[in-house]
Amino acid sequence: MGLLRAAAGAALAIALAGCSATDDEGGVTTEMLLNAASDSSEWLTYGRDYSEQRYSPLDQINLESVKDLGLAWHADMDTARGQEATPLVIDGNIYITTAWSKVKAYNATTGEPLWDYDPQVPGETAVKACCDVVNRGLAAFGDKLYLGTLDGRLIALDRKTGAEVWSTVTVDQSKPYTITGAPIVVGGKVIIGNGGAEYGVRGYITAYDAESGEEDWRFYVVPGGPEEEGTEPEYLAKARETWNGEWWKFGGGGTVWDSMAYDPELDLLYIGTGNGSPWNQAYRSPGGGDNLYLSSIVALRPETGEYVWHYQTTPGETWDFTATQHIMLANLDIDGRKRKVLMQAPKNGFFYVIDRETGELISADNYVPQNWATGFDMATGRPIEVPEARYGDTGKPFVSTPGAGGGHSWHPMAFSPSQGLVYIPAIEAAFPYFPETDWKADAHRGFNVGVDQAAGGLPAIESVREATAASTKGALIAWDPVTQTERWRVQYPGPWNGGLLATGGGLVFQGTAAGYVKAYDAADGSEKWSFPAQTGVIAPPITYEIDGEQYVAVMAGWGGIWPLAPGGIVNETSGPVPNISRLLVFKLGGTDTLPDAPPLVRRPLDPPAFTGDPAELTQGTYDYGRYCGTCHGDAVVGSTVLPDLRRSPVLNSAESWQAIVHGGALQQNGMASFADSLSPERIEGIRQYVIFRANQDKELGGIGDQK
Ligand code: CA
């Protein structure tokens, strides 16, 4: 179908249906995706259009009118974990994904529920997921929606009914792969990556025919085992020269768990790749090497999956410095030249402006404080590292800023073309990398990174914890990508604030960790509007227009890795906040209200007496850090999202504890059995450590509680 005919079809559909822009026969077409930026009534694809700018020209809600913004409607979710999804809006309906990879459809004007889809992800899949059982959204094409599920399936749904059309398994489900990211559809192919590099996998993306679900091509990020040498494509043969040792035994990592973007003119698909598996390069690739294509932006031909170029943000990655963060395309005037650029603020703390045609580094500067590099060698495009940063080589701990949480995680940025600014939901936090001695991979369970999570996690000592909390912050940063300077910021007391939306109304919308949805003046960051959401908001808002009214929609629901792992970091405005999962939709003059928030009830801190011995406590401390802390909190200071084990009644019964941790009694909730990794004796050691920590904190008056 030609572009003109598609446009005419879309215009006709709008005329007939009032709010429908899709072609009645073909649904969402390639032409519509290519022109998504000019369709402000809908939100057709993850980042609104292929440039992933998350900028809408809608301006009914603007600097003056935003004071009248009110809740139009809301919908309660049936999951109580982190909600990270970007909704899609098509033909007057809004489509969302929730925790546990569920999908829901509503009338976008009234909130009337249309259908629900539950892929029935097995509960025990949760232990393969580093960062909560989240999902970040759908792709739409034709009459279908595409969903990646936590357990590694790609599923096509009928957009009208929610009925499953096809389903294909995209990962080896015996390995710790998960999918949390949204697929992208380019040229009739639906493309999906995966995650799992904290546990031991080899990263790749796969393209499937959107209509049939047939696999089309697969692109591996890192080289495989020796049996593939000589048979692999040239880009992987080149990568092989940058690796040492037996990385393939543990997968090597480089998972593409989030960001993709597409430039139709250059016909290049951009993917962001993740950290090494394990993190500690001394174990992953002894003797070093760049370890291509970890922590890189890679440009591919979407038709074939052919490699075109790459830029590696962190050569020889060893700090969990993924480059899976939001990739955004824009055209900028730099030094008197129009440049087609790609921009990214990956975890390592530097903001990159890259020529998206060639992969040439145009500029890089740090957008948050950092101490692992002294700058960039612009001749080579490589960071100049501080030698002490390589803890795996020195054998000594290194406290890095940013840390493993990154200067920026998956939370999408936004761009305002009129301001020329990129808005970054930034994190300011350090992480102590304690190299683990005599580390051995565990193919079954646990955080497999070669960094001691008990030593490196949030410390048990209250004064140290408070110092850590005081230096851990979040910010909304307005960044000038041409001059690589900060224009303004909104400082938050805590990290893990929401993704962003910029609008033609001169506003930037953001949810906050402290439980608000806010609108700021895009020019100077002054606050223009605030709505109490009753829960932490981490997902990015979107906007759409139906029958002449502009709406802003956002998923609310506290969760993701930050509340789970270092969940004990609280302060007066960043927590603890409960998880109350909802879809919130706003419009000018909206009069809907939320029911009163239930009080946040936490069980009393009343542990039994510690009865272990010192050796048991030492082993229990290590095992807790490696196997438990990622979900139940560093030093057992839990969040409000998952059980705070210090307060668990199960602590009183060694038998009940064994039934859960060894026997898998709660596997449907996500608490799978650890019997393949941990003996009953070591499981009891973990119980003793939790009891020990609970008593410590009880004596101190309950750290991690309300301050
Ligand atoms: Ca990671």
Boltz pocket constraint, residues with backbone or C-beta under 6 A from the ligand:
constraints:
  - pocket:
      binder: B
      contacts: [[A, 197], [A, 198], [A, 274], [A, 275], [A, 320], [A, 322]]
      max_distance: 6.0
